[in-house]
Every structure is written in C-alpha cells, then in structure tokens.
Amino acid sequence: MLLTLLCVVLGWLSMQFNWARNRQEALRWVESINSREFHIVHSDGLGIDTTRAVNAPWSVRILGEPGIRRITLEFPRGTPDDSLKHAERKLKRLFPEATIYVMHEETPEQRRKRESSLAEADRAPH
C-alpha cells in the first residue's frame, strides 16, 4: 500500500516537472521567434508580459514557475491559419493563466487599436 502511494506521488511529481520544463521551453521559443521570420509584438520587446502578478497553476508554482499574464505572437501574413491555431492551443495548454494572442501581421492602424485596447485593459482594476 505504501509503495503504491509512493509510486503515485512520484508519478504525479514527474508530470509536474515535465509541465514546468515544457513551459520553460515554450518561453525560450517565444523569445527566440524574433530571430526568425516571426516577430513578437509587445512593448517590452519580449511578447511575454509579467508586469502584473498572476499565479501559475499551483502544481508548477510550487516548483518555482512564474505566472505569465499575456503572450502575444504575430506571424507574417500568409502563415496558414492551422499554424496559428496550433501555436495558440499549445500555449493555452502550457499557460492556462495567460491570455494568448496569436495573430497575423497587423497594419500600423490595427496595431495602434490593439495596443490602445490592451493599455485600457491594463489600467482596469483586476
């Protein structure tokens, strides 16, 4: 009985460490996109917003994982929609606490409108 419980706990911990590792790899991927044909849209140049404290899910937070509030990725026009949806699904699965924006390249006017609405949302009380 004790051995079974130990195996269950160790299996669960292994899954949480794997989730934390996958989150870290995804953040490195998001940060590296700027060096490829994709680029990141965010005022700090990273596309990862940690300006307001949010909590990562408790099971990875206990392993030291930070919460991520928003991830924004902009893909070049012509990128297949399936690629955008796949990236969005993957990021949502890894970062359930984050708001994920995955989109095609914007015109300057579209970018101003989106950034304006994000700034308004940032000023709103949470």
Backbone as a printed PyTorch tensor [residue, N CA C, xyz], in Angstrom:
tensor([[[  0.8230,  -1.1960,   0.0000],
         [  0.0000,   0.0000,   0.0000],
         [  0.8670,   1.2600,   0.0000]],

        [[  1.8650,   1.3000,   0.8570],
         [  2.7540,   2.4560,   0.9320],
         [  3.5460,   2.6140,  -0.3640]],

        [[  3.9790,   1.5150,  -0.9400],
         [  4.7210,   1.5560,  -2.1900],
         [  3.8420,   2.1060,  -3.3260]],

        [[  2.5830,   1.7110,  -3.3480],
         [  1.6500,   2.2110,  -4.3600],
         [  1.4800,   3.7170,  -4.2180]],

        [[  1.2880,   4.1950,  -3.0170],
         [  1.1340,   5.6240,  -2.7670],
         [  2.3910,   6.3860,  -3.1900]],

        [[  3.5480,   5.8440,  -2.8730],
         [  4.8080,   6.4720,  -3.2550],
         [  4.9290,   6.5570,  -4.7830]],

        [[  4.5490,   5.4920,  -5.4710],
         [  4.6070,   5.4880,  -6.9390],
         [  3.6620,   6.5300,  -7.5240]],

        [[  2.4700,   6.6630,  -6.9580],
         [  1.5090,   7.6550,  -7.4420],
         [  2.0630,   9.0650,  -7.2460]],

        [[  2.5990,   9.3490,  -6.0800],
         [  3.1560,  10.6790,  -5.7900],
         [  4.3390,  10.9780,  -6.7070]],

        [[  5.2330,  10.0210,  -6.8790],
         [  6.3890,  10.2460,  -7.7440],
         [  5.9670,  10.4090,  -9.2100]],

        [[  4.9640,   9.6610,  -9.6380],
         [  4.4460,   9.8140, -10.9990],
         [  3.8500,  11.1920, -11.2140]],

        [[  3.0620,  11.6650, -10.2300],
         [  2.4680,  12.9840, -10.3130],
         [  3.5530,  14.0630, -10.3520]],

        [[  4.5500,  13.9400,  -9.4740],
         [  5.6530,  14.9160,  -9.4660],
         [  6.3930,  14.9290, -10.7930]],

        [[  6.5930,  13.7700, -11.3730],
         [  7.2630,  13.6770, -12.6640],
         [  6.4760,  14.4370, -13.7320]],

        [[  5.1530,  14.3120, -13.7110],
         [  4.3140,  15.0330, -14.6710],
         [  4.4230,  16.5390, -14.4710]],

        [[  4.4890,  17.0000, -13.2220],
         [  4.5820,  18.4330, -12.9490],
         [  5.9380,  18.9900, -13.3780]],

        [[  7.0160,  18.2250, -13.1320],
         [  8.3340,  18.6630, -13.5900],
         [  8.3700,  18.7430, -15.1140]],

        [[  7.7220,  17.7960, -15.7870],
         [  7.6600,  17.8050, -17.2440],
         [  6.8920,  19.0370, -17.7360]],

        [[  5.7780,  19.3610, -17.0910],
         [  4.9940,  20.5490, -17.4590],
         [  5.8390,  21.8090, -17.2800]],

        [[  6.5470,  21.9060, -16.1630],
         [  7.4000,  23.0750, -15.9160],
         [  8.4970,  23.1760, -16.9840]],

        [[  9.1010,  22.0590, -17.3360],
         [ 10.1460,  22.0540, -18.3680],
         [  9.5680,  22.4900, -19.7100]],

        [[  8.3830,  21.9910, -20.0500],
         [  7.7390,  22.3850, -21.3090],
         [  7.3800,  23.8670, -21.3310]],

        [[  6.9760,  24.4170, -20.1890],
         [  6.6960,  25.8580, -20.1010],
         [  7.9690,  26.6540, -20.3660]],

        [[  9.0710,  26.2390, -19.7620],
         [ 10.3390,  26.9430, -19.9520],
         [ 10.7970,  26.8780, -21.4040]],

        [[ 10.6350,  25.7030, -22.0360],
         [ 10.9940,  25.5730, -23.4500],
         [ 10.1220,  26.4680, -24.3180]],

        [[  8.8350,  26.5430, -24.0090],
         [  7.9270,  27.3860, -24.7880],
         [  8.3040,  28.8560, -24.6470]],

        [[  8.6800,  29.2920, -23.4470],
         [  9.0940,  30.6880, -23.2580],
         [ 10.3610,  30.9910, -24.0480]],

        [[ 11.2950,  30.0410, -24.0630],
         [ 12.5060,  30.2400, -24.8640],
         [ 12.1460,  30.3410, -26.3470]],

        [[ 11.1770,  29.5110, -26.7970],
         [ 10.7360,  29.5580, -28.1900],
         [ 10.1150,  30.9160, -28.5010]],

        [[  9.2470,  31.4000, -27.6190],
         [  8.6030,  32.6960, -27.8380],
         [  9.6610,  33.7980, -27.9130]],

        [[ 10.6240,  33.7520, -27.0250],
         [ 11.6750,  34.7770, -27.0120],
         [ 12.5820,  34.6720, -28.2350]],

        [[ 12.7530,  33.4620, -28.7740],
         [ 13.6500,  33.2850, -29.9260],
         [ 12.9770,  33.5820, -31.2550]],

        [[ 11.6710,  33.6720, -31.2700],
         [ 10.9590,  33.9030, -32.5260],
         [ 11.4770,  35.1500, -33.2210]],

        [[ 11.8890,  36.1260, -32.4580],
         [ 12.3610,  37.3770, -33.0370],
         [ 13.5570,  37.1590, -33.9590]],

        [[ 14.3170,  36.0900, -33.7670],
         [ 15.4920,  35.8520, -34.5920],
         [ 15.1350,  35.0960, -35.8700]],

        [[ 13.8750,  34.6960, -36.0140],
         [ 13.4350,  34.0070, -37.2250],
         [ 12.5020,  34.9230, -37.9900]],

        [[ 11.7380,  34.3590, -38.8940],
         [ 10.8530,  35.1770, -39.7170],
         [  9.6590,  35.7170, -38.9530]],

        [[  9.4000,  35.1920, -37.7780],
         [  8.2970,  35.6850, -36.9670],
         [  8.8210,  36.8100, -36.0890]],

        [[  7.9370,  37.6400, -35.6160],
         [  8.3750,  38.6280, -34.6300],
         [  7.3260,  38.7630, -33.5430]],

        [[  7.7520,  39.3050, -32.4540],
         [  6.9450,  39.3720, -31.2550],
         [  6.4220,  40.7860, -31.0920]],

        [[  5.1810,  40.8940, -30.7000],
         [  4.5620,  42.2000, -30.5200],
         [  4.3330,  42.4160, -29.0340]],

        [[  5.0700,  43.3000, -28.4510],
         [  4.8050,  43.7330, -27.0820],
         [  5.7180,  44.8970, -26.7800]],

        [[  5.2630,  45.7610, -25.9160],
         [  6.0130,  46.9860, -25.6490],
         [  7.4040,  46.7130, -25.0840]],

        [[  7.5710,  45.6030, -24.3620],
         [  8.8980,  45.3320, -23.8150],
         [  9.7700,  44.5330, -24.7800]],

        [[  9.2230,  44.2180, -25.9720],
         [ 10.0130,  43.5230, -26.9760],
         [ 10.0840,  42.0240, -26.7790]],

        [[  9.4440,  41.5160, -25.7550],
         [  9.5270,  40.0840, -25.4930],
         [  8.2850,  39.3190, -25.9110]],

        [[  7.1470,  39.9430, -25.8430],
         [  5.9210,  39.2210, -26.1300],
         [  5.4230,  38.4340, -24.9460]],

        [[  6.1030,  38.5530, -23.8350],
         [  5.7160,  37.8660, -22.6090],
         [  5.5200,  38.9280, -21.5490]],

        [[  4.3430,  38.9930, -20.9850],
         [  4.0170,  40.0490, -20.0370],
         [  3.9620,  39.4760, -18.6280]],

        [[  4.8710,  39.9510, -17.7970],
         [  4.8570,  39.5710, -16.3880],
         [  4.7140,  40.8140, -15.5230]],

        [[  4.1780,  41.9080, -16.1030],
         [  4.1300,  43.1850, -15.3880],
         [  3.1620,  43.1710, -14.2170]],

        [[  2.1100,  42.3890, -14.3000],
         [  1.1850,  42.2520, -13.1800],
         [  1.2690,  40.8340, -12.6760]],

        [[  1.3010,  40.7060, -11.3960],
         [  1.4420,  39.3770, -10.8110],
         [  0.2100,  38.5220, -11.0980]],

        [[  0.4430,  37.3720, -11.6550],
         [ -0.5620,  36.3270, -11.7890],
         [  0.1110,  35.0480, -11.3280]],

        [[ -0.6800,  34.1440, -10.8870],
         [ -0.1220,  32.8990, -10.3930],
         [ -0.1600,  31.8180, -11.4560]],

        [[  0.9410,  31.1130, -11.5660],
         [  0.9550,  29.9020, -12.3710],
         [  0.1000,  28.8820, -11.6280]],

        [[ -0.3510,  27.8390, -12.3130],
         [ -1.0810,  26.7930, -11.5960],
         [ -0.2550,  26.2960, -10.4020]],

        [[ -0.9180,  26.0290,  -9.3040],
         [ -0.2150,  25.7180,  -8.0570],
         [  0.7550,  24.5540,  -8.2080]],

        [[  0.4160,  23.5830,  -9.0480],
         [  1.2540,  22.3840,  -9.1480],
         [  2.6100,  22.6640,  -9.7840]],

        [[  2.7280,  23.7240, -10.5810],
         [  4.0400,  24.1020, -11.1070],
         [  4.5940,  25.3210, -10.3760]],

        [[  3.7190,  26.0770,  -9.7320],
         [  4.1730,  27.2180,  -8.9260],
         [  5.0400,  26.7250,  -7.7680]],

        [[  4.6770,  25.5770,  -7.1850],
         [  5.4890,  25.0420,  -6.0740],
         [  6.8730,  24.6180,  -6.5480]],

        [[  7.0370,  24.4800,  -7.8750],
         [  8.3440,  24.1480,  -8.4440],
         [  9.0990,  25.3970,  -8.8840]],

        [[  8.5250,  26.5790,  -8.5910],
         [  9.1960,  27.8360,  -8.9000],
         [  8.8070,  28.4770, -10.2170]],

        [[  7.7900,  27.9510, -10.8870],
         [  7.3650,  28.5280, -12.1590],
         [  6.6240,  29.8470, -11.9410]],

        [[  7.0140,  30.8950, -12.6820],
         [  6.3070,  32.1720, -12.5530],
         [  5.0000,  32.1440, -13.3380]],

        [[  4.0950,  33.0020, -12.9510],
         [  2.8670,  33.1770, -13.7220],
         [  3.1220,  34.1250, -14.8780]],

        [[  2.4830,  33.8590, -15.9960],
         [  2.6090,  34.7020, -17.1780],
         [  1.2310,  35.2740, -17.4700]],

        [[  1.1340,  36.5810, -17.5660],
         [ -0.1600,  37.2270, -17.7560],
         [ -0.6090,  37.2460, -19.2090]],

        [[  0.3240,  37.5170, -20.1310],
         [ -0.0540,  37.6300, -21.5320],
         [  1.1150,  37.2350, -22.4250]],

        [[  0.8110,  36.5010, -23.4920],
         [  1.7970,  36.1690, -24.5200],
         [  1.1930,  36.6060, -25.8500]],

        [[  1.9360,  37.4120, -26.5960],
         [  1.4580,  37.9030, -27.8850],
         [  2.4470,  37.5150, -28.9660]],

        [[  1.9510,  36.8320, -29.9990],
         [  2.7790,  36.4370, -31.1410],
         [  2.1270,  36.9470, -32.4120]],

        [[  2.9350,  37.4950, -33.3010],
         [  2.4350,  37.9570, -34.5870],
         [  3.1910,  37.2120, -35.6780]],

        [[  2.4390,  36.4920, -36.4970],
         [  3.0250,  35.7340, -37.5880],
         [  2.8780,  36.5210, -38.8940]],

        [[  3.7910,  36.3460, -39.8520],
         [  3.6870,  37.0630, -41.1230],
         [  2.3860,  36.7120, -41.8550]],

        [[  1.9070,  37.6630, -42.6220],
         [  0.7330,  37.3920, -43.4600],
         [  1.0620,  36.1960, -44.3380]],

        [[  0.0700,  35.3560, -44.5660],
         [  0.2760,  34.1730, -45.3950],
         [  0.5990,  32.9260, -44.5900]],

        [[  0.9040,  33.0940, -43.3010],
         [  1.1110,  31.9140, -42.4620],
         [ -0.2260,  31.1870, -42.3690]],

        [[ -0.2300,  29.8640, -42.6120],
         [ -1.5060,  29.1310, -42.5690],
         [ -2.2010,  29.2840, -41.2120]],

        [[ -3.5190,  29.4290, -41.2610],
         [ -4.2980,  29.5570, -40.0290],
         [ -4.0920,  28.3730, -39.1010]],

        [[ -3.8850,  27.1790, -39.6740],
         [ -3.6490,  25.9970, -38.8450],
         [ -2.4120,  26.1680, -37.9690]],

        [[ -1.3850,  26.8290, -38.4970],
         [ -0.1620,  27.0710, -37.7160],
         [ -0.4380,  27.9900, -36.5390]],

        [[ -1.2480,  29.0210, -36.7890],
         [ -1.6090,  29.9430, -35.7120],
         [ -2.4250,  29.2260, -34.6500]],

        [[ -3.4020,  28.4390, -35.0760],
         [ -4.2480,  27.7230, -34.1220],
         [ -3.4480,  26.7150, -33.3150]],

        [[ -2.4920,  26.0440, -33.9650],
         [ -1.6630,  25.0720, -33.2550],
         [ -0.8230,  25.7760, -32.1810]],

        [[ -0.2030,  26.9010, -32.5430],
         [  0.6090,  27.6480, -31.5710],
         [ -0.2500,  28.1230, -30.4150]],

        [[ -1.4490,  28.6230, -30.7210],
         [ -2.3400,  29.1150, -29.6700],
         [ -2.7770,  27.9810, -28.7360]],

        [[ -3.1570,  26.8360, -29.2970],
         [ -3.5750,  25.6930, -28.4640],
         [ -2.4400,  25.2300, -27.5510]],

        [[ -1.2430,  25.1470, -28.1170],
         [ -0.0910,  24.6980, -27.3210],
         [  0.1910,  25.6600, -26.1670]],

        [[  0.1860,  26.9600, -26.4700],
         [  0.4610,  27.9480, -25.4230],
         [ -0.6400,  27.9800, -24.3690]],

        [[ -1.9010,  27.8520, -24.7840],
         [ -3.0010,  27.8420, -23.8150],
         [ -2.9170,  26.6270, -22.8970]],

        [[ -2.4870,  25.5010, -23.4400],
         [ -2.3590,  24.2940, -22.6210],
         [ -1.2260,  24.4540, -21.5880]],

        [[ -0.1330,  25.0690, -22.0090],
         [  1.0170,  25.2270, -21.1180],
         [  0.8600,  26.3810, -20.1310]],

        [[  0.1050,  27.4190, -20.5310],
         [ -0.0400,  28.6290, -19.7170],
         [ -1.5180,  28.9510, -19.5270]],

        [[ -2.2470,  28.1460, -18.7590],
         [ -3.6810,  28.3960, -18.5940],
         [ -3.9760,  29.7210, -17.9060]],

        [[ -3.0140,  30.2850, -17.2060],
         [ -3.2200,  31.5540, -16.5040],
         [ -3.0510,  32.7620, -17.4280]],

        [[ -2.5310,  32.5500, -18.6240],
         [ -2.1910,  33.6500, -19.5290],
         [ -3.2870,  33.9000, -20.5580]],

        [[ -3.3270,  35.1480, -21.0040],
         [ -4.1270,  35.4870, -22.1760],
         [ -3.1870,  35.3640, -23.3610]],

        [[ -3.5900,  34.5820, -24.3560],
         [ -2.7350,  34.3110, -25.5050],
         [ -3.2960,  35.0350, -26.7210]],

        [[ -2.4480,  35.8160, -27.3820],
         [ -2.8080,  36.4740, -28.6270],
         [ -1.8850,  35.9270, -29.7180]],

        [[ -2.4590,  35.2330, -30.6800],
         [ -1.7110,  34.7320, -31.8270],
         [ -2.4320,  35.2620, -33.0560]],

        [[ -1.7280,  36.0020, -33.8900],
         [ -2.4030,  36.6790, -34.9950],
         [ -1.4840,  36.8240, -36.1970]],

        [[ -2.1010,  37.2080, -37.3140],
         [ -1.3280,  37.5750, -38.4970],
         [ -0.7820,  38.9830, -38.3080]],

        [[  0.2320,  39.2790, -39.0670],
         [  0.8400,  40.6050, -39.0330],
         [ -0.2330,  41.6770, -39.2110]],

        [[ -0.1160,  42.7210, -38.4230],
         [ -1.1080,  43.7970, -38.4460],
         [ -0.6200,  44.9900, -39.2510]],

        [[ -1.5760,  45.7660, -39.7060],
         [ -1.2310,  47.0570, -40.2800],
         [ -0.9180,  47.9900, -39.1090]],

        [[ -0.2320,  49.1010, -39.3460],
         [  0.0470,  50.0280, -38.2370],
         [ -1.2270,  50.4920, -37.5230]],

        [[ -2.2970,  50.7280, -38.2770],
         [ -3.5580,  51.1700, -37.6610],
         [ -4.1500,  50.0710, -36.7730]],

        [[ -4.1250,  48.8260, -37.2500],
         [ -4.6250,  47.7170, -36.4350],
         [ -3.8040,  47.5810, -35.1610]],

        [[ -2.4860,  47.7440, -35.2690],
         [ -1.6040,  47.6350, -34.1010],
         [ -1.9190,  48.7210, -33.0800]],

        [[ -2.1260,  49.9690, -33.5400],
         [ -2.4430,  51.0650, -32.6160],
         [ -3.7470,  50.7780, -31.8680]],

        [[ -4.7610,  50.2970, -32.5950],
         [ -6.0390,  49.9950, -31.9470],
         [ -5.8830,  48.8950, -30.9040]],

        [[ -5.1510,  47.8180, -31.2580],
         [ -4.9760,  46.7140, -30.3210],
         [ -4.1920,  47.1670, -29.0920]],

        [[ -3.1050,  47.9040, -29.3100],
         [ -2.2940,  48.3600, -28.1780],
         [ -3.0830,  49.3110, -27.2880]],

        [[ -3.9340,  50.1190, -27.8950],
         [ -4.7760,  51.0170, -27.1210],
         [ -5.7500,  50.2280, -26.2450]],

        [[ -6.3600,  49.1970, -26.8110],
         [ -7.3000,  48.3910, -26.0160],
         [ -6.5670,  47.6020, -24.9360]],

        [[ -5.3540,  47.1470, -25.2030],
         [ -4.5700,  46.4480, -24.1760],
         [ -4.2020,  47.4000, -23.0520]],

        [[ -3.8380,  48.6360, -23.4020],
         [ -3.4860,  49.6210, -22.3740],
         [ -4.6900,  49.9220, -21.4920]],

        [[ -5.8780,  50.0210, -22.1000],
         [ -7.0830,  50.2310, -21.3090],
         [ -7.3460,  49.0580, -20.3740]],

        [[ -7.1500,  47.8650, -20.8870],
         [ -7.3640,  46.6680, -20.0520],
         [ -6.3470,  46.6350, -18.9160]],

        [[ -5.1190,  47.0670, -19.1710],
         [ -4.1010,  47.0870, -18.1130],
         [ -4.4430,  48.0740, -17.0110]],

        [[ -5.1030,  49.1680, -17.3780],
         [ -5.4710,  50.1790, -16.3750],
         [ -6.6890,  49.7710, -15.5620]],

        [[ -7.4880,  48.8590, -16.0850],
         [ -8.6940,  48.4250, -15.3870],
         [ -8.3090,  47.6440, -14.1360]],

        [[ -9.0660,  47.8480, -13.0600],
         [ -8.7520,  47.0960, -11.8250],
         [ -8.9840,  45.6070, -12.0340]],

        [[ -8.1230,  44.8100, -11.4370],
         [ -8.2240,  43.3430, -11.5430],
         [ -8.5100,  42.7400, -10.2090]]])
